[in-house]
Amino acid sequence: MTAVIYARYSSDSQREASIEGQLRDCKDYAEKNGITVVGTYIDRAYSAKTDDRPDFQRMIKDSGKKIFDVVLVWKLDRFARNRFDAVNYKYQLEKNGVHLVSVMEPISQGPEGIMVESMLIGMAEYYSAELALKVARGERENALQCKYNGGVVPLGFTIGKEDRLYHIDPETAPIVQEIFTRYADGEPAEKIAASLNERGLRTRTGKPFVKNSFFQIFRNRRYIGEYRYKDIVTPGGIPAIVDQDLFDRVQQRFEQNRIAHGRPAKEDVSYLLTTKLFCGKCGTLMGGESGTSHMGNTYYYYKCGNAKRHGKAHCDLKAIRKEPLERFVVDTAIKVIFSDEIIERLIDLVMEAQQQENTRLPVLKEQLRDTEKRLMTGSYSISTSRMMPRRLPVKRF
């Protein structure tokens, strides 16, 4: 009998030690039961609440190739943590002749095993849902106290090891103040970035400063002391690095530069032939795209989807201008629809349908009269029967 091992961990706190432990226990089980392990499938940092796991899906797919008989998992919660996925994918394995075995949870093959397995999967799903609620409650409580809830700490701040609160970093906070001040005073972002890099300074992630490095800095309201987590906003919840006036000056200039140098908003262009136009060379659907000339004029085209995705090597049909093509199709459609032949055919169809209605109408009217008559007769019978005295049964002595 051959088997593969599926192992998984979902959080950074588990990592490789968890995987090694799962593999070791599964291999011990295989050795004791005379099973030959022919492969392993491992998903690192993937939750079992979802089936969107690369190696898990690869294992399910490979089960149809008849290359192994058993899938070994450390516990059933490594395989799935919701009942639908557990039942669905176990069924797919069994359909392919593959048996699922939990090495730490001996489950019999009888009817009682079905109940035990259902309870284990239900407990795993309950644990996952309960854990998510606890994490959400904990994060919300942290937010109400303006505590750090994970993520990259902005430049200029540190997180207290004991209180988990935001504190001003005396080494990097002056850099943030300098960036805000120089930009508010009109200095170009490129020049500020070059100056900081020449001094050997780096972003929070350890990379050199570039123009785009300042976007998140300028938009981050934590620098004026505003704590924000999901729907919880607390002004003054953390120490401010820059004052409101300086922050507002930066926002004003940043917005002006964005409007002056930013690209205009993308036009909402309607391509009439979308899903209706096919390439005459390869048969692929054609889609809309646009291009800008050296004079700044925007032109719209229909292009073969094959050529667009894979290049001219797959289809060399050139892009076709949108306006003349749509005009040609519309004009042709109008000519066809309003031709004498089509109009005469439509008239014939309408007259034919009208004739059918005229033929059916007397029949329907007769059916209606018959139904009304029967309803009246039935109503009379019912009302009459209610008025008739009942014949009482005679009791004989």
N, C-alpha and C positions, 0 to 999 in steps of 0.2 A: 504494500500500500504506500502511495506517495502523498506528500502533503506540502503545502506552502504555509508560511507564517505571515500573519498580518499584525503589524504593531503600529501603535500611534500614541502621540502625546499632543496635548492641546495648549499648554501654557509654557512660558519661559522658565517657570520654576521647576519643570520636570526635565526637559532636555534629554541628552543622550543617556544619562544614568537610567532613566525610566525605560528607554528603548532596550538597552542592554539587559535589564532585568526581565523584561517581557520575552526577549529572544531566548535567554538562558532557560527560563521556566518552560517555554514551549519546546525547546530542543530536548530538555530532560524528559518531558512527557513523551515525545516522539521516540526517544531511545528506549524507554521502558515498555512501550507498546509496539515495538517492532515497526515503526513508521519511518520511511525515508524522506527527509526534508529536501526538496528539490529547488526551493527558492524562497525569497522573502519579499514582502511588500511593506514599505514603511512610509507613513505620512507624519512629517514633523510640523508641529505647531498648527494642527488642523483639528477643529472641534468635530465630535461625532454627532452633534446636533444637526449637521447638514451632510448630504452625500457628495458635496462638491469637494472631493479629496482625490487628487491625481492617482496615487497608487491604489487606492480603494477601487476606483473605477477601472483601472487597468487589471486588477485582480478579478473583478466581476467579468470583464470581457474575456480574460484568459481562461476562465473556468469553462468556457464553451469549446476550448481547443483540446479537451481531454488529455491534458498533460499532468493533472494531479487529481487525487481522489478526495482530499480533505483540506479544509482551511482551519488552521490552528490559531486561536486568539487567546490572549492571557485571560481576559474576562469578556463577557458579552458587551460591556460598555465600551470596549475598544472597537467593536464592530459597528455598533449604532447606539444612539441614546434617544431615539424616539421610536415608537411602536411601528409606525408606518414603514420607515426605512428598514427596520429589523425584519419585519414580515416580508416585505417586498423583495429585498435582496437575498434573504435566506431562501425564498421560493425560487429565485433565479438560479441560485447555486444548486438547489436540489433538482431543478429541471435539467440542469447540465450534468447531473450525476455526482455532484460534489456535496460532501457533508460538512457542516460547521460544528467545530468542537471548541468548547471553552475549557482550557486545561485546569483552571483554578476553581471551576464550578461544575463538578460532576453531575451530569443530568442524564437520567435514565431515558431509554427509548420508548417506554410505555406511556399510557395516557397521563400518568402523574407527572411525567417529564414535561409534557406540554404546559401543565399548570405552573410548574417550577420555573420554566423558561420565561413564561409570560410575566410572572412575578418579578423575576430578575430584570427583565427589560423595562417593566413599569417602574421599578425602583430606580433604575438608572435615569429614566426620563424625569422622574420626580426629583431626584437629586440635582439634575442639571437645571431644571426650572427653579427649584428652591435656591440653588446657588446663585442663579442670575438675579433673583429677587433680592437676595442678601447683598450682592455686589451693588445693585442699583440703590438699595437703601443706604448702604455705606457711603457710596459716592455722593448721594444727595445730602447726607448728614455732613460729609466733609465740605461740600459746597456751601452749606448754610453757615459753616464756621470759617469759610474762605480758605480752606486748606487745599493743598496741591492734589490733583486728581489724575496725574499721569500726563504723558506727552512731553514734548521738547520744552525745556525751561527757557523763556526768552532771555536774550542777551541783557545783562545788567542785573539779573536776579539769581539768587540761590534759594534752595529749599532747606529749611531746618530739619536736621535728622530727628530731633525729638518731637517738635511741634508740627512738622509738615506744613509750615506756613511760608509765604513768600518773604524773603529778606533781600534788601539791596546789597548787591555785590560791590564792595568798594573798589575792586580792580576793573570791572567792566562797565559799571554804571556811568562813569565819566565819558566812556566812548559813546554811549547812547545819547547822552546830553550833547556831546560835540556834534554828532550826526544831525540831530534835530536842529541845533543852533545854526550850523553852517548851511543846511538846506533852506531854513527859514530866511536866512540872510541873502539868499539868491545864488549860492554856489551850485554848480552843476553836480548831479549825482555821480557822474563818471569821475570827476575830479576828486570828490570826497573819497570814493572807493579806492582810487589809485593812491591817494595820500595815506589812507589807513594801511593798505598793503605794503607800501614802502617802509612803514614802521613795524612791519611784522605782525600786525594785528589780524585776527581771523574772526569769522562768524561763529555763532554758537556751535555749529556742527563741524568747526575746524577747517572750513574752506575759505579761500580768498574772497574778499568783498567784490561784488560786481554791482552794476546799476540796479538789477532786479533784487538784490539782497535787501534793499531798503523798503520794498513794497510792504512786506509784513511788519517791519519795524514801524513805519509811519502809520499803519492802520491799527496797530495793537493798542487798545485802550487800557491795557494793564499798566502802560507807562504813565498814565495819569491817575493810577490808583484804583481803577475799576476792575473788580473781580467778576468774571463771567463764566458760568458753567451751565450749558443747555438753557433752561428758562430762568435760571437764577442769576440776577445781576445785582451786585452790591457795590455802589460807589464808595470809595474810601476803604474798601475791604483789604487792600494791600498797599504798601508804601509806594508813593508816586516818585518817579525819577525825573519827569519833566512837568512843568506847570501847565494849566489849561490854556493860557494865552499862547505859549510856544507851540503847543500841540495844534491849536486851531490855525495858527499861521502856516504851519506845515501842511495841514489838510487843504487850506485854500490854495497854496502854490502847487501842491501835488495834483489837485483837481484841475487847475488851469493848464498845467503841462500835459495832463492826460488828454484833455479836450483838444489842445493845440496840436499835439504830436500823435495822438492815437488815431487808429484807422476808423473810418466812419462805420457806423453800425451796418451789419450785413442786411441787405435788402431782402424783403420777403418776396422772392420771385416764384411765380407759379409756372411749372412746366406742364403744359396741357397733355402732353403725350406720355407722361410717366406711366409705366406698366402696360403701355399700348404699343410701344415702338421697339422693333427688333432689328438687330444688325442683319443686313442683307448678305454678309459674307459668312458669319459663323453662327447666326441665329440667337446670340445672347441679347438679353434686354439692354436697351440703351438708356442712359440716365443723364440728368442735367449736370453741367458744370460751368464755371465762369473763368474768365481770364482778363487781365488788365494790360492794356497797351502801354508803350513808353510815354504816351501822352496822358496817361491816367484814365483813359476811357475803359469802361467795363463792358465786356461782350459775353453773351451767353450761348451755350452750345449744347447739343446732344452728342454723347460719346458712347461708343460700344463699351459695355461693362467689362468684357474680356480684355480689351486693349487698355482700359483704365486701370485694371487691377494687375495685369501681367505684362503690359507693354506691347509694342508693335510686333514682337516675335510671335505672339499668339493671334493677333488680328491687326491688320494694317489699314483698316477703314479709318479715314480721317474724320475728325469732329465736324459736325454739320451745324451751321448757325441756327439758333433757335427760332428767331422771328420769321425768316422766309419759309422754313420747313413747316412751322405751325400754320402759317398763312396758306400754304399750298394744301395742307391736309384739310383745313376748314373749308376752303373754297371748293375743293373736290367733293367733300362730304355734302355741301349744300347743293352742288350741281346734281349729285346722285339722288339725294333725298327728294329734291323738288323737280325731278325730271317727270315728263308726262307719263312715262311708263309706270314709275313708282306711284305717282298720284292716282292713276287709274286702278292700279292693283290695290291700293289702300281703300279706295272707294268701293271696289268689289267686295273686299273683306268686311267693310262696315255694313254694306247692304246685306251680305250673307248672314252676318251676325244678327241684324235686325229682323230678317226673315225668320230665322230660327226662334227668336223671341216671340214674334207674332204667332208662330205655330204653337208654341208652348203655352202662350197666355191663356187661351180658352180652356186648355186641360187643367191648368193651375187654378183657374177660377172655379171650375166644376169641382175640383178636389176641395177647395175652400168651402163651397156651399155644402158639400156632403159632410165635411167635418163639423161645420156649424150646426147642421141639422141633427147629427148624431149627438153633439154636445147638448142641444136643447132637449132632445128626447131623453137622454140620460139624466139631465137635471130634473125634468118633470117626473121621471120614474122615482128618483131619489126623494123629491119633495112629497110625492103621493104616498110613498111607502111610509114616510114619517107620520102622515096624517091618518093612515088606516089604523083602526084599533087592533091591538095585538090579540091573538087568540091565546087565552090563558090555558095552560095545561090542566086537564081535569084529573083530579086525584081520586082514584077509586079505592073504596074501602072494602 
